[in-house]
Each structure stands twice: as C-alpha cells, then as structure tokens.
Amino acid sequence: MEATQNTKELQDLAISLFREKYQGGAIRQIGISGNQLSDSSVKQLSLFESVQENQTNKKQESLQKAIDEIRETFDFLSIQKASSLSEGSRVIYRNKLIGGHAASQEREEKDVS
C-alpha cells in the first residue's frame, strides 16, 4: 500500500481486509494500527499518478484537514455523515460513551444526586 492519510482510502482498506479475513461468528472488538508512519509534509511523488488524480488527492486532503479542524475546534459530532443521523444509527450514541461504556453518563447522574 502506498502511504496515505486519506481517511476514505484507509477505511476502504480496513473494510477490505476485514472481509478478506472474516470467517463468520461473533465479533467483540476490532483494532486497527499503523506503522512506518511518515511526516505528512513529505510527499512521495508518483510517476504513475495523473495530474487529475493528484488534484483530486489534494482536494481530499484539504477537505479532510478542514473536517479535522472543525472537529478539533467544536466537537467530533459537529460534522457527521448524513447516514449517522438516520434512524437506527448508533454513531452519535456510541460517540458519547467512554470505551464503549456509559461511564460519563453514570458519573453525571451521581454528581446530580
């Protein structure tokens, strides 16, 4: 895999690896890690990437940087995919949990008492 910080590419790769390795059954937890990380200011040029692909990648990087800045300034939930707002989506609920547990909610209830 070529080095990338593109969230969509990383998500697609993670899903692809999961589908390749998953053999059925219940899943409790999935972890993803990275190695051989490099400074994002250093870019490896490719002789095989077209000008259009390069421009698209730059736009995607700018978009992702803007999303990261909005989330850092306001809150992770301040910008979400529309599907996160659909009925049955657990994204917002799960995001409010700590480590998958309602620890912060329990603590708030105790503070009120």
Secondary structure, DSSP 8 states (H G I E B T S, - for coil): ------HHHHHHHHHHHHHHH--SS----------S---TT-----TTS-HHHHHHHHHHHHHHHHHHHHHHHT-GGGS--GGGGSTT--HHHHHTSBTTB-HHHHHHHHHH-
